[in-house]
């Protein structure tokens, strides 16, 4: 039993050290990735391609306001990137970000919405998609999950006054069988009020397994394989 306990301890320590070497998010830095197929792009030629957003946020962020069943969190983001094909845009960490969580167990809506998540971030640095070049502050991203299933169905949010420690799973936010979960990467040229507006939108958003989780899983499987191999090698 002592040998087994020591072996498990060594494996856990190895996994922890691997996490440190890979630069995994530190405490109070939850992360996630979403992707969806682009179905509207203001004529930019991206329809049918995949939009992906990777983000890290501080799950200990306190709400800036709570009204009924909705809580608002300003400045929750730590980092975010939006990727379409070979192009990627990075959020400016000095810029604004916000997210709101709505839990229908507290405030019942007429339309039957059980849970909602709505996030926003502005000012991204990356390649310009039109001429003249677009300034960083002209880019912004918004994201929404909504659930119109009757109460008692899959619950996307367990609470609304604290941020979840893992990114919400879009599969738990469904609208009467039709998924209207969406994310949009938008920008404008010229004046934000009268200039040309562009919106690249993806519906049917899905959660992407985190690379860190995949690497940790592979590392764990590798450790199990090594232990099994040693056991076989010791057999007469």
N, C-alpha and C positions, 0 to 999 in steps of 0.2 A: 504493500500500500504506500509506503514511504517513497519508493522509487517512482510509482505512478504519480504521486502528488508532486514530486520534484520535477518530473517530466512535463506535467501540465503547467507548472509554474514557469519553467524555462520557455515553453511555447508561448504563453501569454506575454512574458517579458519580450520575447522576440517579436511578437506582433506589435507590441507597443513601440519598440525601437524602430520597427519598419515604418510605422505611422509617422514618427518624428522625422525619419530620413526622407520620407516622401513629401513632407511639408503639408500634412493634413491640417484642416482648420483647427484652430486652438479653441479652448473653452469659450463659450459665449459667441460662437461664430457658426451658426447653422448654415447649411448650404443646400443647393438643389439645382436641377436643370430641367427645363421644359423644352419641348419641340412640337411643331405643328406644320402642316402643309399650307403653303401660301395660296389663298384663293382670291386675293385682291391686292393690286400693287400700283394703282394710279398710272398704269401703262409703262411701268419700268421693266417689264419682261421677266418677272420672278415667279409668275403663277406656276404652281406645281412643284416648286422647289421647297426645301425645308428651312424654316426659321428656327433657330435654337437660342435660348437664353440661359446663361449660367450665372448664378448669383450666390452671394454670401451675405448673411444678415445677422444682426445681434439680436438673439431671441430674448434677451433681458431688457430690451427697450421698453420703457414705460409708456402707457398711452398718453397722448397729449389731450385727449378728450374722450368722454364716454357719454353717449346719448341713447337711452333705451337699450336696445340690443346691438348697438354698433359702437365699436371702439376705433379710434384713429391713432396711428403711430407715425410720427414724423422722424425723419433721419434714421430709419431702421436699417438701411443698406450699408454694407461694408464695401462690396464690389459687385459689378455686373458687367457682362459682355453680351452683345447680340451678334449672332453669326448667321449670314446668309451666303451659301456657297463658299467661295474663297474669301469673302469680305467679312471683316469683323469690326465692331465698334465697342469701345470701352467707356463705361460711365465715369464721369469726373467725380471722385470721392468728395470734393468740396461742394458739389451741387446738391440740389434738393431731391429728396425721395420721401414717399409716404405710402402707407398701406392702411386699409380699413377692413375690419372683420365684422360681419353681421351674423348673429346667431338667432334664428327664428324661434328658439325655445324661450327666448326672453320677450321678443317683440314679433307678433304674428302679422305678416303682411297680407293684404287683400289678394295678391296674386299667388299666394301659397309658397313663396320662396322660403326655403328652410335655412340655407346658408349662403353667404356671399363673401368673396374675397376680391378686393380691388386695389391694385398697386400702380404706382406712378413713379417715374424717374426722368429727370431732364438733364441735358448737356452730356453728349457722348462725343468722343474723339474717334475719328475713323475716316475712311475714304469717302469722297463726295460722289454721289450717284448722278448728279446733273451739273450742268454749267450755267452760271458761274459756280465755283466751289461753295459748298454750304459750310457755314461756321458751326463749331461744336455746339454752341448754345441753341442752335436751331433744331437739334435732334432731341426727341423724347420718346419714351416707351411707356405703354400702359398695358395692363394685364387684368383680366377678369374671369372669375369662376362664379357660377351661379347654379343653384339647385332648386328646382321647382317640384321635386318629388314630395309626396305627402309626408307629414310628420310620421316618424317611425321607419322611414326608408334609410338608405345609407347616409351617414352623418359625416359631412366633410369637416366640420368644426366641432370640437368638444367644448370649446370655450372661446370667448371673444375678447376678454380683457387682458389676455396674455398672448404673446406670439407663440405659435407652435414650435417645438424643438426640431421638427422635421418639416420639410416643405409639404404643403397640402397636396394630396393626391387628386388630380383632376378626375379620376375615375369615380370619385365619390360625389362629384357635382354634375348631376344630369338634369335635363329639363324635359320632363315628360317623355323620356326616351330619345329626345333629340338633343345632342350635345351642342350647346351654344357657347361653350368655353372658348375664349379667344385671347390673342395677344396682338398688339400692333406696334410697329416701329414707324414713327412719323417724323417728318421734317418739313420745313417751309423754306422758300427762297424770297428774299426781299423782306418787306414788312410782314410781321406775323399775322396782322389783321387782313391785309389786302394782297399779300404776295401769293405765289403759287403754293398750294398745299399738296403734300404727298403722304400716302399711308400704305404701308405694307402690312397686310393683316393675315394671320393664320388662325383657322378654326380647329376644333377637335384637338386641343392641346393635350399632350401626354407627358407624364413624368419620365425622365431619362435616368437610368441607374447611374449613380455617381462613380466616376473613375476610381476614386479612393475606395469606395465600397467594393468595387470589382477587384481591385488590386489586393485588398485585404482578404477577400474571399479566396482568390487564387493563392495567396500566401498561406492561408489556412489549409487549403487542400494540399499544397506542397508539403507542409509540415506533417499532415496526416500521412501522405505518401512516404515520407522519409521514415516515420515511425514504423509504418507497416513493412517497409523494406528492411529495416534493421531487425524486426521480429522474424521475418522470413530467413534472413541471413544467419540468425542464431540457431535456427532449427537444424537438428542433425540430418 
